[in-house]
Amino acid sequence: MRRINTSYLSNDECWGIQINGLLHCQNCKWTGISACEGKNIVKTHRNSKGYKIEDLGLNMNDYDPAFDKSKIKSAI
């Protein structure tokens, strides 16, 4: 079983795709409908905290501050 530090996960997006990766969408019943919370991750391959989401899940070593929306919120 994988261990994930949940502080790297964004709370406002699909945890399934963040933990299990982009391949999670292949079997997800929410894919393609408005209830899907992973649409932005599928487009950018990053969560709203700026961490890379790969086919098999979160890559904690690949961070891009340009995608980090949590810093924008804290600056307001």
Secondary structure, 3 states (H helix, E strand, C coil): CCCCCHHHCCCCCCHHHHHHCHHHHHHCCCCCCCCCCCHHHHHHCECCCCEEEECCEEEEEEECHHHCHHHHHHHC
